[in-house]
Protein backbone atom coordinates (compact mmCIF):
# COMPACT_ATOMS: atom_id res chain seq x y z
CA UNK A 1 0.00 0.00 0.00
CA UNK A 2 1.52 3.38 -0.90
CA UNK A 3 2.00 5.79 2.02
CA UNK A 4 -0.76 8.31 2.73
CA UNK A 5 -0.05 11.53 0.86
CA UNK A 6 0.32 14.61 3.05
CA UNK A 7 -0.25 18.26 2.10
CA UNK A 8 1.95 21.25 2.93
CA UNK A 9 -0.54 22.32 5.60
CA UNK A 10 -0.40 18.86 7.22
CA UNK A 11 3.29 19.47 7.85
CA UNK A 12 3.45 23.11 8.97
CA UNK A 13 3.52 22.22 12.67
CA UNK A 14 5.95 19.31 12.29
CA UNK A 15 9.55 19.26 13.41
CA UNK A 16 12.36 18.93 10.87
CA UNK A 17 12.83 15.23 11.62
CA UNK A 18 9.11 14.61 11.08
CA UNK A 19 9.06 16.47 7.76
CA UNK A 20 12.10 14.52 6.56
CA UNK A 21 10.47 11.26 7.70
CA UNK A 22 7.33 12.07 5.66
CA UNK A 23 9.45 12.88 2.61
CA UNK A 24 11.55 9.73 3.13
CA UNK A 25 8.53 7.41 3.16
CA UNK A 26 7.15 9.05 0.03
CA UNK A 27 4.24 10.85 1.71
CA UNK A 28 5.26 14.38 0.67
CA UNK A 29 6.83 15.67 -2.55
CA UNK A 30 5.97 19.38 -2.33
CA UNK A 31 7.97 22.55 -1.67
CA UNK A 32 9.48 23.26 1.75
CA UNK A 33 8.95 27.04 2.18
CA UNK A 34 7.49 27.68 5.63
CA UNK A 35 8.10 24.15 6.94
CA UNK A 36 10.10 23.39 10.13
CA UNK A 37 10.15 27.06 11.12
CA UNK A 38 13.46 28.22 12.55
CA UNK A 39 15.52 25.45 10.97
CA UNK A 40 18.13 25.94 8.27
CA UNK A 41 17.07 24.91 4.75
CA UNK A 42 19.73 24.08 2.18
CA UNK A 43 20.49 24.12 -1.51
CA UNK A 44 21.91 20.77 -2.59
CA UNK A 45 24.66 19.72 -4.99
CA UNK A 46 25.80 16.12 -5.35
CA UNK A 47 28.77 15.48 -7.63
CA UNK A 48 31.52 12.94 -8.30
CA UNK A 49 34.45 13.05 -5.87
CA UNK A 50 36.98 13.99 -8.54
CA UNK A 51 35.28 17.38 -8.92
CA UNK A 52 34.63 17.93 -5.20
CA UNK A 53 37.91 19.61 -4.25
CA UNK A 54 37.52 22.23 -6.98
CA UNK A 55 33.86 22.73 -6.09
CA UNK A 56 34.69 23.28 -2.41
CA UNK A 57 37.39 25.75 -3.47
CA UNK A 58 34.81 27.47 -5.66
CA UNK A 59 32.36 27.74 -2.75
CA UNK A 60 35.06 29.04 -0.38
CA UNK A 61 35.96 31.76 -2.92
CA UNK A 62 32.35 32.77 -3.52
CA UNK A 63 30.84 32.65 -0.02
CA UNK A 64 27.90 34.94 -0.72
CA UNK A 65 26.28 32.91 -3.54
CA UNK A 66 27.68 29.59 -2.22
CA UNK A 67 27.62 29.54 1.60
CA UNK A 68 28.96 26.09 2.49
CA UNK A 69 26.95 24.58 5.34
CA UNK A 70 27.64 20.83 5.03
CA UNK A 71 29.80 18.35 3.12
CA UNK A 72 29.37 14.56 3.15
CA UNK A 73 32.04 11.89 3.05
CA UNK A 74 32.62 10.38 -0.39
CA UNK A 75 30.00 7.71 -1.05
CA UNK A 76 28.25 8.30 2.30
CA UNK A 77 24.63 9.51 2.04
CA UNK A 78 24.60 10.70 5.67
CA UNK A 79 25.09 14.32 6.71
CA UNK A 80 25.35 14.06 10.51
CA UNK A 81 26.54 17.64 11.03
CA UNK A 82 23.21 18.90 9.58
CA UNK A 83 20.87 16.24 10.99
CA UNK A 84 21.66 12.97 12.72
CA UNK A 85 19.22 10.90 10.66
CA UNK A 86 19.60 12.58 7.26
CA UNK A 87 19.87 10.21 4.30
CA UNK A 88 20.44 12.41 1.28
CA UNK A 89 19.16 9.70 -1.11
CA UNK A 90 15.60 10.01 0.23
CA UNK A 91 15.21 13.10 2.41
CA UNK A 92 14.72 15.80 -0.23
CA UNK A 93 11.22 16.04 -1.67
CA UNK A 94 12.30 16.46 -5.29
CA UNK A 95 15.66 16.13 -7.06
CA UNK A 96 16.96 17.08 -10.48
CA UNK A 97 19.40 14.76 -12.20
CA UNK A 98 21.76 16.31 -14.75
CA UNK A 99 24.10 14.41 -17.07
CA UNK A 100 26.71 16.22 -19.18
CA UNK A 101 25.09 19.53 -18.28
CA UNK A 102 21.55 18.63 -19.37
CA UNK A 103 18.50 17.95 -17.19
CA UNK A 104 17.63 14.27 -17.59
CA UNK A 105 15.18 13.53 -14.83
CA UNK A 106 13.21 14.89 -11.88
CA UNK A 107 12.68 12.30 -9.13
CA UNK A 108 11.71 11.94 -5.47
CA UNK A 109 14.38 9.40 -4.56
CA UNK A 110 17.96 8.92 -5.82
CA UNK A 111 18.76 5.59 -4.10
CA UNK A 112 19.08 3.85 -7.46
CA UNK A 113 21.69 6.29 -8.80
CA UNK A 114 23.65 6.82 -5.59
CA UNK A 115 27.27 5.71 -6.05
CA UNK A 116 30.40 5.22 -3.98
CA UNK A 117 32.14 8.24 -5.49
CA UNK A 118 29.40 10.82 -4.88
CA UNK A 119 29.93 13.77 -2.53
CA UNK A 120 27.05 15.80 -1.11
CA UNK A 121 27.48 19.56 -0.69
CA UNK A 122 24.83 21.59 1.14
CA UNK A 123 24.66 25.38 0.75
CA UNK A 124 22.59 27.91 2.67
CA UNK A 125 19.42 29.41 1.19
CA UNK A 126 17.58 32.72 1.29
CA UNK A 127 14.61 31.45 3.34
CA UNK A 128 16.75 32.10 6.43
CA UNK A 129 17.21 35.85 5.97
CA UNK A 130 13.73 36.31 4.49
CA UNK A 131 12.25 34.97 7.72
CA UNK A 132 14.38 37.48 9.64
CA UNK A 133 13.25 40.36 7.38
CA UNK A 134 9.61 39.41 7.91
CA UNK A 135 10.10 39.29 11.70
CA UNK A 136 11.40 42.90 11.47
CA UNK A 137 8.32 43.95 9.45
CA UNK A 138 10.33 44.49 6.30
CA UNK A 139 8.12 43.53 3.33
CA UNK A 140 9.16 40.64 1.11
CA UNK A 141 7.13 41.27 -2.04
CA UNK A 142 7.23 37.82 -3.66
CA UNK A 143 6.08 36.20 -0.41
CA UNK A 144 3.29 38.81 0.03
CA UNK A 145 2.07 38.10 -3.47
CA UNK A 146 2.56 34.32 -3.46
CA UNK A 147 5.14 34.30 -6.23
CA UNK A 148 8.64 32.92 -6.66
CA UNK A 149 11.50 35.37 -6.05
CA UNK A 150 12.76 37.02 -9.27
CA UNK A 151 16.27 35.89 -10.23
CA UNK A 152 18.61 37.50 -12.75
CA UNK A 153 21.93 36.72 -14.41
CA UNK A 154 24.24 39.55 -13.35
CA UNK A 155 27.54 40.73 -14.84
CA UNK A 156 29.32 40.16 -11.52
CA UNK A 157 32.22 37.77 -12.15
CA UNK A 158 32.66 34.85 -9.80
CA UNK A 159 36.11 33.84 -8.55
CA UNK A 160 36.84 30.68 -10.58
CA UNK A 161 38.16 27.31 -9.34
CA UNK A 162 38.97 24.48 -11.76
CA UNK A 163 36.05 24.02 -14.18
CA UNK A 164 33.75 26.22 -12.10
CA UNK A 165 33.20 29.92 -12.83
CA UNK A 166 30.99 32.41 -14.63
CA UNK A 167 28.72 35.18 -13.38
CA UNK A 168 26.65 35.51 -10.24
CA UNK A 169 22.88 35.00 -10.23
CA UNK A 170 21.12 37.48 -7.95
CA UNK A 171 17.66 37.76 -6.42
CA UNK A 172 15.84 41.10 -6.19
CA UNK A 173 13.54 42.28 -3.41
CA UNK A 174 12.02 45.79 -3.46
CA UNK A 175 12.62 47.39 -0.05
CA UNK A 176 11.24 50.76 1.18
CA UNK A 177 14.13 53.26 0.99
CA UNK A 178 13.94 53.94 4.72
CA UNK A 179 14.38 50.22 5.51
CA UNK A 180 17.27 49.37 3.19
CA UNK A 181 19.93 49.94 5.85
CA UNK A 182 18.01 47.75 8.30
CA UNK A 183 17.54 45.01 5.67
CA UNK A 184 21.29 45.13 5.02
CA UNK A 185 22.12 44.89 8.73
CA UNK A 186 19.72 41.99 9.32
CA UNK A 187 20.84 39.90 6.34
CA UNK A 188 24.53 40.54 7.12
CA UNK A 189 24.01 38.49 10.30
CA UNK A 190 23.35 35.39 8.16
CA UNK A 191 26.58 34.60 6.29
CA UNK A 192 25.27 30.99 6.10
CA UNK A 193 22.40 32.36 3.97
CA UNK A 194 23.97 34.74 1.38
CA UNK A 195 24.69 37.55 3.92
CA UNK A 196 24.21 41.22 3.09
CA UNK A 197 23.06 42.50 -0.33
CA UNK A 198 25.47 42.56 -3.26
CA UNK A 199 24.04 45.82 -4.63
CA UNK A 200 21.03 48.14 -4.52
CA UNK A 201 19.45 50.56 -6.98
CA UNK A 202 20.07 50.73 -10.73
CA UNK A 203 19.99 47.18 -12.19
CA UNK A 204 22.28 48.33 -15.03
CA UNK A 205 25.09 48.73 -12.48
CA UNK A 206 25.29 44.96 -12.17
CA UNK A 207 24.43 44.16 -15.78
CA UNK A 208 20.69 43.53 -15.51
CA UNK A 209 18.82 44.94 -18.52
CA UNK A 210 15.20 44.73 -17.38
CA UNK A 211 13.83 43.95 -13.93
CA UNK A 212 10.46 43.08 -15.49
CA UNK A 213 12.06 40.09 -17.24
CA UNK A 214 13.74 37.86 -14.67
CA UNK A 215 15.77 34.90 -15.95
CA UNK A 216 14.07 32.64 -13.38
CA UNK A 217 11.13 33.12 -11.02
CA UNK A 218 8.46 35.80 -11.30
CA UNK A 219 8.68 39.56 -11.81
CA UNK A 220 7.41 41.58 -8.83
CA UNK A 221 6.15 45.16 -8.63
CA UNK A 222 8.40 47.90 -7.23
CA UNK A 223 6.26 50.45 -5.40
CA UNK A 224 7.01 54.19 -5.30
CA UNK A 225 9.65 54.87 -2.66
CA UNK A 226 11.09 51.37 -2.87
CA UNK A 227 14.63 50.47 -3.91
CA UNK A 228 15.45 47.21 -5.71
CA UNK A 229 17.93 45.38 -3.50
CA UNK A 230 20.01 42.48 -4.86
CA UNK A 231 21.28 39.47 -2.95
CA UNK A 232 23.54 36.64 -4.13
CA UNK A 233 21.40 33.65 -5.14
CA UNK A 234 21.72 29.91 -4.59
CA UNK A 235 20.92 29.29 -8.25
CA UNK A 236 24.49 30.49 -8.91
CA UNK A 237 26.17 27.20 -7.96
CA UNK A 238 23.55 25.18 -9.89
CA UNK A 239 24.26 27.24 -13.00
CA UNK A 240 27.98 26.91 -12.55
CA UNK A 241 27.67 23.13 -12.15
CA UNK A 242 25.63 22.88 -15.34
CA UNK A 243 28.07 25.02 -17.29
CA UNK A 244 30.88 22.70 -16.15
CA UNK A 245 28.99 19.86 -17.89
CA UNK A 246 29.79 17.24 -15.25
CA UNK A 247 28.97 13.67 -16.32
CA UNK A 248 26.58 13.46 -13.33
CA UNK A 249 25.28 16.10 -10.96
CA UNK A 250 22.20 16.00 -8.73
CA UNK A 251 20.54 19.05 -7.20
CA UNK A 252 17.30 19.72 -5.31
CA UNK A 253 14.39 20.97 -7.43
CA UNK A 254 13.73 24.70 -6.94
CA UNK A 255 11.88 25.28 -3.65
CA UNK A 256 12.34 21.66 -2.57
CA UNK A 257 15.15 22.21 -0.11
CA UNK A 258 16.95 19.92 2.33
CA UNK A 259 15.62 20.74 5.82
CA UNK A 260 18.36 20.54 8.48
CA UNK A 261 18.09 20.21 12.26
CA UNK A 262 20.43 23.19 12.65
CA UNK A 263 18.79 26.38 13.95
CA UNK A 264 18.83 29.03 11.22
CA UNK A 265 20.37 31.56 13.64
CA UNK A 266 23.00 29.20 15.11
CA UNK A 267 26.56 30.49 15.28
CA UNK A 268 27.76 27.58 13.14
CA UNK A 269 25.89 25.09 10.94
CA UNK A 270 27.47 22.11 12.73
CA UNK A 271 25.30 20.00 15.03
CA UNK A 272 27.17 18.57 17.94
CA UNK A 273 24.19 17.10 19.82
CA UNK A 274 20.99 15.55 18.47
CA UNK A 275 18.24 18.19 18.29
CA UNK A 276 14.92 17.47 19.92
CA UNK B 1 74.70 41.75 -0.61
CA UNK B 2 72.05 40.40 1.78
CA UNK B 3 69.01 42.64 2.32
CA UNK B 4 69.07 45.05 5.27
CA UNK B 5 67.51 43.38 8.32
CA UNK B 6 64.45 45.16 9.71
CA UNK B 7 63.09 45.02 13.26
CA UNK B 8 59.46 44.60 14.37
CA UNK B 9 59.30 48.30 15.24
CA UNK B 10 60.56 49.26 11.76
CA UNK B 11 57.43 47.60 10.35
CA UNK B 12 54.67 48.68 12.74
CA UNK B 13 53.54 51.53 10.50
CA UNK B 14 53.78 49.56 7.26
CA UNK B 15 50.89 48.28 5.15
CA UNK B 16 50.34 44.56 4.69
CA UNK B 17 51.91 44.60 1.21
CA UNK B 18 55.01 46.34 2.58
CA UNK B 19 55.40 43.87 5.45
CA UNK B 20 55.05 40.94 3.03
CA UNK B 21 57.59 42.57 0.67
CA UNK B 22 60.10 42.86 3.53
CA UNK B 23 59.55 39.22 4.49
CA UNK B 24 59.78 38.15 0.84
CA UNK B 25 63.17 39.78 0.28
CA UNK B 26 64.53 38.24 3.50
CA UNK B 27 64.66 41.45 5.52
CA UNK B 28 62.32 40.29 8.33
CA UNK B 29 61.93 36.88 9.97
CA UNK B 30 60.20 37.84 13.24
CA UNK B 31 56.68 37.44 14.60
CA UNK B 32 53.74 39.32 13.12
CA UNK B 33 51.66 40.26 16.20
CA UNK B 34 50.73 43.94 15.98
CA UNK B 35 51.84 44.36 12.34
CA UNK B 36 49.51 45.65 9.54
CA UNK B 37 46.86 46.70 12.07
CA UNK B 38 43.33 45.96 10.95
CA UNK B 39 44.29 43.24 8.46
CA UNK B 40 43.45 39.56 8.81
CA UNK B 41 46.31 37.31 9.87
CA UNK B 42 46.17 33.60 9.07
CA UNK B 43 47.28 30.21 10.27
CA UNK B 44 48.80 28.25 7.40
CA UNK B 45 48.65 24.60 6.33
CA UNK B 46 50.19 23.36 3.08
CA UNK B 47 49.58 19.71 2.18
CA UNK B 48 49.56 17.34 -0.80
CA UNK B 49 46.43 17.55 -2.98
CA UNK B 50 45.37 13.96 -2.28
CA UNK B 51 44.67 14.94 1.36
CA UNK B 52 43.13 18.35 0.57
CA UNK B 53 39.49 17.28 0.07
CA UNK B 54 39.42 15.53 3.45
CA UNK B 55 41.18 18.46 5.10
CA UNK B 56 38.67 20.95 3.68
CA UNK B 57 35.84 18.68 4.89
CA UNK B 58 37.53 18.60 8.29
CA UNK B 59 37.72 22.42 8.41
CA UNK B 60 34.09 22.79 7.30
CA UNK B 61 32.99 20.43 10.10
CA UNK B 62 35.08 22.19 12.75
CA UNK B 63 34.61 25.88 11.91
CA UNK B 64 35.52 27.26 15.33
CA UNK B 65 39.06 25.80 15.58
CA UNK B 66 39.51 25.77 11.76
CA UNK B 67 37.90 28.86 10.20
CA UNK B 68 38.65 28.50 6.48
CA UNK B 69 39.65 31.88 5.00
CA UNK B 70 41.55 30.93 1.83
CA UNK B 71 42.43 27.92 -0.35
CA UNK B 72 44.96 27.92 -3.19
CA UNK B 73 44.80 26.04 -6.48
CA UNK B 74 46.84 22.82 -6.54
CA UNK B 75 50.47 23.67 -7.26
CA UNK B 76 49.80 27.42 -7.36
CA UNK B 77 51.64 29.45 -4.69
CA UNK B 78 49.35 32.47 -5.19
CA UNK B 79 46.37 33.29 -2.94
CA UNK B 80 44.67 36.17 -4.80
CA UNK B 81 41.53 36.14 -2.66
CA UNK B 82 43.65 37.05 0.39
CA UNK B 83 46.17 39.37 -1.28
CA UNK B 84 46.84 40.03 -4.96
CA UNK B 85 50.62 39.70 -4.68
CA UNK B 86 50.86 36.87 -2.13
CA UNK B 87 53.41 34.16 -2.94
CA UNK B 88 53.06 31.57 -0.20
CA UNK B 89 56.58 30.22 -0.85
CA UNK B 90 58.20 33.44 0.44
CA UNK B 91 55.64 35.66 2.19
CA UNK B 92 55.54 34.04 5.65
CA UNK B 93 58.38 35.00 7.97
CA UNK B 94 59.01 31.49 9.30
CA UNK B 95 57.73 28.04 8.26
CA UNK B 96 57.81 24.61 9.84
CA UNK B 97 58.31 21.60 7.58
CA UNK B 98 56.94 18.28 8.81
CA UNK B 99 57.53 14.88 7.22
CA UNK B 100 55.65 11.77 8.36
CA UNK B 101 54.36 13.69 11.37
CA UNK B 102 57.76 14.88 12.64
CA UNK B 103 59.23 18.40 12.56
CA UNK B 104 62.17 18.30 10.16
CA UNK B 105 63.04 21.93 9.54
CA UNK B 106 62.23 25.56 10.32
CA UNK B 107 62.91 27.87 7.36
CA UNK B 108 62.16 31.35 6.02
CA UNK B 109 61.48 30.29 2.42
CA UNK B 110 59.93 27.10 0.99
CA UNK B 111 60.62 27.75 -2.72
CA UNK B 112 62.94 24.75 -2.90
CA UNK B 113 60.34 22.31 -1.57
CA UNK B 114 57.28 23.74 -3.33
CA UNK B 115 55.71 21.13 -5.63
CA UNK B 116 52.98 20.87 -8.23
CA UNK B 117 50.68 18.87 -5.96
CA UNK B 118 50.72 21.19 -2.94
CA UNK B 119 47.57 22.97 -1.77
CA UNK B 120 47.66 25.98 0.56
CA UNK B 121 44.95 26.35 3.19
CA UNK B 122 44.71 29.57 5.25
CA UNK B 123 42.74 29.63 8.51
CA UNK B 124 41.77 32.61 10.66
CA UNK B 125 43.66 33.41 13.88
CA UNK B 126 42.88 34.84 17.31
CA UNK B 127 44.70 38.14 16.77
CA UNK B 128 41.51 39.39 15.09
CA UNK B 129 39.19 39.03 18.07
CA UNK B 130 41.89 39.95 20.59
CA UNK B 131 42.25 43.32 18.86
CA UNK B 132 38.47 43.78 19.14
CA UNK B 133 38.51 42.84 22.87
CA UNK B 134 41.29 45.38 23.51
CA UNK B 135 39.37 48.11 21.66
CA UNK B 136 36.45 47.42 24.04
CA UNK B 137 38.77 47.75 27.08
CA UNK B 138 38.50 44.05 27.89
CA UNK B 139 41.87 42.95 29.30
CA UNK B 140 43.88 40.31 27.43
CA UNK B 141 46.26 39.06 30.14
CA UNK B 142 48.95 37.45 27.99
CA UNK B 143 49.25 40.60 25.88
CA UNK B 144 49.38 42.82 29.02
CA UNK B 145 52.18 40.69 30.42
CA UNK B 146 54.12 40.14 27.18
CA UNK B 147 53.58 36.38 27.12
CA UNK B 148 52.28 33.82 24.66
CA UNK B 149 48.62 32.81 25.08
CA UNK B 150 48.23 29.60 27.18
CA UNK B 151 46.98 26.67 25.09
CA UNK B 152 45.57 23.36 26.37
CA UNK B 153 44.54 20.02 24.95
CA UNK B 154 40.85 19.67 25.77
CA UNK B 155 38.60 16.60 25.85
CA UNK B 156 36.27 18.15 23.25
CA UNK B 157 36.02 15.75 20.33
CA UNK B 158 36.41 17.15 16.83
CA UNK B 159 34.16 16.01 13.99
CA UNK B 160 36.44 13.71 11.96
CA UNK B 161 37.02 13.67 8.19
CA UNK B 162 39.22 11.06 6.52
CA UNK B 163 42.51 10.79 8.43
CA UNK B 164 41.84 14.00 10.37
CA UNK B 165 40.33 14.03 13.88
CA UNK B 166 41.11 14.11 17.58
CA UNK B 167 40.45 16.66 20.30
CA UNK B 168 40.24 20.44 20.21
CA UNK B 169 43.07 22.65 21.45
CA UNK B 170 41.77 25.71 23.30
CA UNK B 171 43.24 29.00 24.44
CA UNK B 172 42.37 30.53 27.81
CA UNK B 173 41.97 34.20 28.64
CA UNK B 174 40.92 35.34 32.15
CA UNK B 175 38.06 37.83 31.79
CA UNK B 176 36.43 39.89 34.59
CA UNK B 177 33.09 38.21 35.39
CA UNK B 178 31.16 41.37 34.51
CA UNK B 179 32.72 41.46 31.02
CA UNK B 180 32.32 37.80 29.99
CA UNK B 181 29.02 38.39 28.18
CA UNK B 182 30.53 41.33 26.27
CA UNK B 183 33.63 39.30 25.37
CA UNK B 184 31.33 36.55 24.08
CA UNK B 185 29.28 39.00 22.01
CA UNK B 186 32.35 40.68 20.51
CA UNK B 187 34.16 37.48 19.55
CA UNK B 188 30.98 35.94 18.11
CA UNK B 189 31.14 38.64 15.42
CA UNK B 190 34.37 37.09 14.09
CA UNK B 191 33.51 33.61 12.79
CA UNK B 192 36.60 33.96 10.57
CA UNK B 193 38.66 34.08 13.79
CA UNK B 194 37.35 31.26 16.05
CA UNK B 195 34.08 33.06 16.96
CA UNK B 196 32.58 32.97 20.44
CA UNK B 197 34.09 31.02 23.35
CA UNK B 198 33.74 27.23 23.52
CA UNK B 199 33.37 27.24 27.32
CA UNK B 200 33.96 29.30 30.47
CA UNK B 201 34.67 28.45 34.11
CA UNK B 202 35.83 25.11 35.49
CA UNK B 203 38.63 23.72 33.29
CA UNK B 204 37.70 20.17 34.36
CA UNK B 205 34.43 20.56 32.40
CA UNK B 206 36.42 20.40 29.16
CA UNK B 207 39.07 17.97 30.36
CA UNK B 208 41.83 20.38 31.39
CA UNK B 209 43.58 19.18 34.58
CA UNK B 210 45.61 22.24 35.54
CA UNK B 211 45.47 25.76 34.11
CA UNK B 212 48.93 26.47 35.57
CA UNK B 213 50.42 23.90 33.16
CA UNK B 214 49.47 24.77 29.58
CA UNK B 215 50.44 22.32 26.85
CA UNK B 216 51.79 25.20 24.75
CA UNK B 217 52.44 28.88 25.48
CA UNK B 218 52.74 30.46 28.92
CA UNK B 219 50.57 30.20 32.03
CA UNK B 220 48.89 33.49 32.99
CA UNK B 221 47.53 34.67 36.33
CA UNK B 222 43.76 34.65 36.96
CA UNK B 223 42.87 37.58 39.21
CA UNK B 224 40.10 37.52 41.83
CA UNK B 225 36.75 38.10 40.15
CA UNK B 226 37.95 36.81 36.77
CA UNK B 227 36.58 33.78 34.91
CA UNK B 228 38.77 31.61 32.68
CA UNK B 229 37.23 31.76 29.21
CA UNK B 230 38.16 29.20 26.53
CA UNK B 231 38.26 29.74 22.77
CA UNK B 232 38.95 27.25 19.99
CA UNK B 233 42.61 27.50 18.96
CA UNK B 234 44.38 27.46 15.59
CA UNK B 235 46.91 24.96 16.95
CA UNK B 236 44.10 22.39 16.60
CA UNK B 237 44.51 21.89 12.83
CA UNK B 238 48.32 21.77 13.16
CA UNK B 239 48.01 19.00 15.76
CA UNK B 240 45.48 17.13 13.66
CA UNK B 241 47.77 17.34 10.61
CA UNK B 242 50.71 15.99 12.61
CA UNK B 243 48.66 13.14 14.05
CA UNK B 244 47.65 12.20 10.48
CA UNK B 245 51.39 11.71 9.73
CA UNK B 246 51.23 13.16 6.23
CA UNK B 247 54.37 12.53 4.17
CA UNK B 248 54.76 16.32 3.85
CA UNK B 249 53.04 19.20 5.57
CA UNK B 250 54.17 22.80 5.94
CA UNK B 251 52.78 25.26 8.50
CA UNK B 252 53.72 28.74 9.70
CA UNK B 253 55.86 28.87 12.84
CA UNK B 254 53.88 29.94 15.92
CA UNK B 255 53.32 33.71 15.88
CA UNK B 256 54.68 34.03 12.33
CA UNK B 257 51.36 34.37 10.53
CA UNK B 258 50.44 35.07 6.91
CA UNK B 259 49.30 38.72 6.73
CA UNK B 260 46.41 39.20 4.29
CA UNK B 261 45.11 42.35 2.60
CA UNK B 262 41.59 41.51 3.79
CA UNK B 263 40.22 43.77 6.54
CA UNK B 264 39.82 41.76 9.75
CA UNK B 265 36.23 42.98 10.13
CA UNK B 266 35.21 42.39 6.48
CA UNK B 267 31.98 40.48 5.85
CA UNK B 268 33.86 37.84 3.86
CA UNK B 269 37.56 37.02 3.60
CA UNK B 270 37.50 37.29 -0.20
CA UNK B 271 39.19 40.26 -1.87
CA UNK B 272 37.48 41.36 -5.03
CA UNK B 273 39.52 44.51 -5.69
CA UNK B 274 43.19 45.22 -5.00
CA UNK B 275 43.57 46.95 -1.62
CA UNK B 276 45.56 50.15 -1.38
Interface residues (C-beta under 8 A of the other chain):
Chain A: X49 X52 X53 X56 X57 X60 X61 X62 X63 X64 X68 X70 X71 X73 X74 X80 X81 X119 X159 X161 X162 X188 X191 X195 X196 X267 X268 X269 X270 X272
Chain B: X49 X52 X53 X56 X57 X60 X61 X62 X63 X64 X68 X70 X71 X73 X74 X80 X81 X159 X161 X162 X188 X191 X195 X196 X267 X268 X269 X270 X272
